[in-house]
């Protein structure tokens, strides 16, 4: 259960962060949840952590999918297509994990989330931090 201090920080973060920073933060948080599920594999409560982490990841990537499908989304068409392929891969891996759980299968989802988050968190050239 989050503490009042964590809730307050989250609220301030939401208000002061850019869209890219929020997306990066969400990806890092979900990657951490997936990693914890991997670390707790086979321990009491581990299955619950896995289920929760996979649901979080699926919701987050579903939001990204909805964003890129919007007609007014400014991303280039080729980038949207690449993201759609990545999202399809994430969906397949998630369903595979649900049907045939194995801790090593989480690593690719963790790495994708962290790498995409790092790219989003990077300050674009010519933009003041």
Short mmCIF file of the C-alpha atoms (twelve columns), coordinates in Angstrom:
data_MODEL
# 
_entry.id   MODEL 
# 
loop_
_atom_site.group_PDB 
_atom_site.id 
_atom_site.type_symbol 
_atom_site.label_atom_id 
_atom_site.label_alt_id 
_atom_site.label_comp_id 
_atom_site.label_asym_id 
_atom_site.label_seq_id 
_atom_site.Cartn_x 
_atom_site.Cartn_y 
_atom_site.Cartn_z 
_atom_site.pdbx_PDB_model_num 
ATOM 1   C CA . UNK A 1   0.000  0.000   0.000   1 
ATOM 2   C CA . UNK A 2   1.546  3.345   -1.020  1 
ATOM 3   C CA . UNK A 3   2.304  5.856   1.698   1 
ATOM 4   C CA . UNK A 4   0.973  9.442   1.703   1 
ATOM 5   C CA . UNK A 5   4.473  10.633  0.748   1 
ATOM 6   C CA . UNK A 6   4.556  8.324   -2.291  1 
ATOM 7   C CA . UNK A 7   1.058  9.455   -3.291  1 
ATOM 8   C CA . UNK A 8   2.119  13.101  -2.999  1 
ATOM 9   C CA . UNK A 9   5.260  12.500  -5.065  1 
ATOM 10  C CA . UNK A 10  3.256  10.709  -7.739  1 
ATOM 11  C CA . UNK A 11  0.801  13.613  -7.924  1 
ATOM 12  C CA . UNK A 12  3.607  16.181  -8.246  1 
ATOM 13  C CA . UNK A 13  5.343  14.009  -10.849 1 
ATOM 14  C CA . UNK A 14  2.137  13.767  -12.888 1 
ATOM 15  C CA . UNK A 15  1.562  17.524  -12.823 1 
ATOM 16  C CA . UNK A 16  5.132  18.567  -13.649 1 
ATOM 17  C CA . UNK A 17  6.221  15.900  -16.120 1 
ATOM 18  C CA . UNK A 18  5.962  15.998  -19.878 1 
ATOM 19  C CA . UNK A 19  4.133  13.265  -21.750 1 
ATOM 20  C CA . UNK A 20  7.436  11.613  -22.702 1 
ATOM 21  C CA . UNK A 21  8.631  11.682  -19.094 1 
ATOM 22  C CA . UNK A 22  5.354  10.190  -17.862 1 
ATOM 23  C CA . UNK A 23  5.536  7.409   -20.440 1 
ATOM 24  C CA . UNK A 24  9.159  6.697   -19.502 1 
ATOM 25  C CA . UNK A 25  8.304  6.654   -15.815 1 
ATOM 26  C CA . UNK A 26  5.402  4.265   -16.391 1 
ATOM 27  C CA . UNK A 27  7.586  1.943   -18.462 1 
ATOM 28  C CA . UNK A 28  10.311 1.925   -15.793 1 
ATOM 29  C CA . UNK A 29  7.739  1.178   -13.059 1 
ATOM 30  C CA . UNK A 30  6.198  -1.699  -14.992 1 
ATOM 31  C CA . UNK A 31  9.647  -3.067  -15.869 1 
ATOM 32  C CA . UNK A 32  10.401 -3.087  -12.144 1 
ATOM 33  C CA . UNK A 33  7.134  -4.944  -11.428 1 
ATOM 34  C CA . UNK A 34  8.036  -7.533  -14.069 1 
ATOM 35  C CA . UNK A 35  11.519 -7.880  -12.596 1 
ATOM 36  C CA . UNK A 36  10.106 -8.388  -9.093  1 
ATOM 37  C CA . UNK A 37  7.779  -11.069 -10.458 1 
ATOM 38  C CA . UNK A 38  10.790 -12.753 -12.049 1 
ATOM 39  C CA . UNK A 39  12.775 -12.554 -8.788  1 
ATOM 40  C CA . UNK A 40  9.842  -13.905 -6.747  1 
ATOM 41  C CA . UNK A 41  9.182  -16.776 -9.171  1 
ATOM 42  C CA . UNK A 42  8.162  -19.923 -7.318  1 
ATOM 43  C CA . UNK A 43  7.843  -18.163 -3.960  1 
ATOM 44  C CA . UNK A 44  4.555  -17.719 -2.101  1 
ATOM 45  C CA . UNK A 45  2.653  -14.873 -3.732  1 
ATOM 46  C CA . UNK A 46  4.854  -15.007 -6.819  1 
ATOM 47  C CA . UNK A 47  2.020  -15.971 -9.158  1 
ATOM 48  C CA . UNK A 48  -0.019 -12.987 -7.981  1 
ATOM 49  C CA . UNK A 49  2.918  -10.660 -8.654  1 
ATOM 50  C CA . UNK A 50  3.334  -12.155 -12.104 1 
ATOM 51  C CA . UNK A 51  -0.350 -11.776 -12.948 1 
ATOM 52  C CA . UNK A 52  -0.420 -8.174  -11.709 1 
ATOM 53  C CA . UNK A 53  2.773  -7.228  -13.553 1 
ATOM 54  C CA . UNK A 54  1.584  -8.772  -16.819 1 
ATOM 55  C CA . UNK A 55  -1.764 -6.966  -16.544 1 
ATOM 56  C CA . UNK A 56  0.007  -3.646  -15.857 1 
ATOM 57  C CA . UNK A 57  2.274  -4.155  -18.847 1 
ATOM 58  C CA . UNK A 58  -0.603 -5.125  -21.100 1 
ATOM 59  C CA . UNK A 59  -2.645 -2.059  -20.063 1 
ATOM 60  C CA . UNK A 60  0.297  0.271   -20.628 1 
ATOM 61  C CA . UNK A 61  1.063  -1.056  -24.096 1 
ATOM 62  C CA . UNK A 62  -2.640 -1.051  -24.964 1 
ATOM 63  C CA . UNK A 63  -2.671 2.676   -24.145 1 
ATOM 64  C CA . UNK A 64  0.322  3.194   -26.436 1 
ATOM 65  C CA . UNK A 65  -1.478 1.238   -29.148 1 
ATOM 66  C CA . UNK A 66  -4.555 3.438   -28.781 1 
ATOM 67  C CA . UNK A 67  -2.381 6.574   -28.944 1 
ATOM 68  C CA . UNK A 68  -0.666 5.601   -32.178 1 
ATOM 69  C CA . UNK A 69  -4.018 4.674   -33.739 1 
ATOM 70  C CA . UNK A 70  -5.397 8.193   -33.230 1 
ATOM 71  C CA . UNK A 71  -5.764 10.006  -36.583 1 
ATOM 72  C CA . UNK A 72  -4.132 13.159  -35.206 1 
ATOM 73  C CA . UNK A 73  -1.092 11.341  -33.777 1 
ATOM 74  C CA . UNK A 74  1.949  13.288  -35.037 1 
ATOM 75  C CA . UNK A 75  4.370  10.334  -35.213 1 
ATOM 76  C CA . UNK A 76  5.687  9.389   -38.650 1 
ATOM 77  C CA . UNK A 77  3.822  6.519   -40.311 1 
ATOM 78  C CA . UNK A 78  6.895  4.246   -40.350 1 
ATOM 79  C CA . UNK A 79  7.460  4.763   -36.625 1 
ATOM 80  C CA . UNK A 80  3.806  3.984   -35.917 1 
ATOM 81  C CA . UNK A 81  4.153  0.778   -37.948 1 
ATOM 82  C CA . UNK A 82  7.288  -0.225  -36.031 1 
ATOM 83  C CA . UNK A 83  5.554  0.443   -32.730 1 
ATOM 84  C CA . UNK A 84  2.542  -1.593  -33.840 1 
ATOM 85  C CA . UNK A 85  4.848  -4.545  -34.594 1 
ATOM 86  C CA . UNK A 86  6.537  -4.162  -31.199 1 
ATOM 87  C CA . UNK A 87  3.158  -4.052  -29.452 1 
ATOM 88  C CA . UNK A 88  2.047  -7.189  -31.312 1 
ATOM 89  C CA . UNK A 89  5.226  -8.948  -30.133 1 
ATOM 90  C CA . UNK A 90  4.592  -7.830  -26.547 1 
ATOM 91  C CA . UNK A 91  1.018  -9.128  -26.748 1 
ATOM 92  C CA . UNK A 92  2.194  -12.512 -28.064 1 
ATOM 93  C CA . UNK A 93  4.871  -12.803 -25.362 1 
ATOM 94  C CA . UNK A 94  2.367  -11.838 -22.660 1 
ATOM 95  C CA . UNK A 95  -0.169 -14.441 -23.775 1 
ATOM 96  C CA . UNK A 96  2.602  -17.031 -24.052 1 
ATOM 97  C CA . UNK A 97  3.668  -16.244 -20.478 1 
ATOM 98  C CA . UNK A 98  0.105  -16.585 -19.263 1 
ATOM 99  C CA . UNK A 99  -0.301 -19.963 -20.970 1 
ATOM 100 C CA . UNK A 100 3.221  -21.327 -20.428 1 
ATOM 101 C CA . UNK A 101 4.875  -19.441 -17.551 1 
ATOM 102 C CA . UNK A 102 8.676  -19.406 -17.385 1 
ATOM 103 C CA . UNK A 103 10.772 -16.770 -15.580 1 
ATOM 104 C CA . UNK A 104 13.271 -16.357 -18.426 1 
ATOM 105 C CA . UNK A 105 10.457 -15.240 -20.753 1 
ATOM 106 C CA . UNK A 106 10.049 -12.072 -18.669 1 
ATOM 107 C CA . UNK A 107 13.528 -10.783 -19.519 1 
ATOM 108 C CA . UNK A 108 12.594 -9.603  -23.018 1 
ATOM 109 C CA . UNK A 109 9.583  -7.635  -21.713 1 
ATOM 110 C CA . UNK A 110 11.720 -6.071  -18.977 1 
ATOM 111 C CA . UNK A 111 14.413 -5.113  -21.496 1 
ATOM 112 C CA . UNK A 112 11.947 -3.679  -24.017 1 
ATOM 113 C CA . UNK A 113 10.293 -1.523  -21.356 1 
ATOM 114 C CA . UNK A 114 13.629 -0.263  -20.025 1 
ATOM 115 C CA . UNK A 115 15.042 0.486   -23.466 1 
ATOM 116 C CA . UNK A 116 11.940 2.316   -24.679 1 
ATOM 117 C CA . UNK A 117 11.794 4.209   -21.376 1 
ATOM 118 C CA . UNK A 118 15.444 5.220   -21.686 1 
ATOM 119 C CA . UNK A 119 14.788 6.534   -25.185 1 
ATOM 120 C CA . UNK A 120 11.781 8.521   -24.012 1 
ATOM 121 C CA . UNK A 121 13.661 9.878   -20.996 1 
ATOM 122 C CA . UNK A 122 16.587 11.102  -23.098 1 
ATOM 123 C CA . UNK A 123 16.497 14.815  -23.840 1 
ATOM 124 C CA . UNK A 124 16.150 15.329  -27.602 1 
ATOM 125 C CA . UNK A 125 18.949 17.317  -29.259 1 
ATOM 126 C CA . UNK A 126 18.311 21.057  -29.163 1 
ATOM 127 C CA . UNK A 127 15.908 20.871  -26.231 1 
ATOM 128 C CA . UNK A 128 16.891 22.310  -22.868 1 
ATOM 129 C CA . UNK A 129 16.618 19.887  -19.970 1 
# 
